[in-house]
Amino acid sequence: MKKKEMKKLAERIAKLESIIEANENCAEVLRAKDEIMSISGSLTPFDMMIVDEMVQEILEENS
């Protein structure tokens, strides 16, 4: 997977994590969790480690 694609997925996951952390709407939280699981399931373990690092960096920048 290309780094650009990984960055896009990381940004999407970070946005979903923000929805989960806000925890305002139960249905939105469930949808966000399902989408994260779907994205995670489509990645190899190695790609997931890289994407996870990117997500952590994005979340740190935004906090």
N, C-alpha and C positions, 0 to 999 in steps of 0.2 A: 504494500500500500504506500502511496506517495505521501510525503510529509505534508503537503498542502491538504490532502484529503483528511489526514489525521488531525490537523489543526482545526478543520471545519467540524469534525466530529467532536473534538475536545470542547470547542466553543458551544456546541449544541448541548453536550452533557453538562457543562458548567451552568448553562441557562436552566436546564432541568433541575439541577441540584439546588439552584436558588429558589425555584418553585417549591421544592420539597422542604427547604429550610424555612421558608415563609409560612408554610403549613396553614394557609388560610382557607383553602377549599379542598375538602377531602377528595372529591372527584378529580381535581387537577393534580393532586399529589399522587393518586393512584395511576393516572395517565402518565405522569412524568416518570414514575418508577418503572412502569411497563415499557416505556420508550427507552429508558436507559438499559434495561435488560435486553431488549431487542437489539440495540446497537452493540452491546457487549457480546452478545451471542454471535454476531457476524464478524467478530475480529479474532485473529489468532492471539494466543496468550502473549506473544512478544509484542504485537501491535497494541494490545490492550495495556501493557505496561507503559509503553511510550505515551499513549493517549492519556492514561491516568496521570502521568507526570505533567503533561500539558494542562490537564484540567486543574490540578493542584496549583500550578503557577497562575492560571487565570483567576481562580478563586482568591488566591492571596492578593493579586493585583486589585481585585474589585472590593476587597474588604477594608 
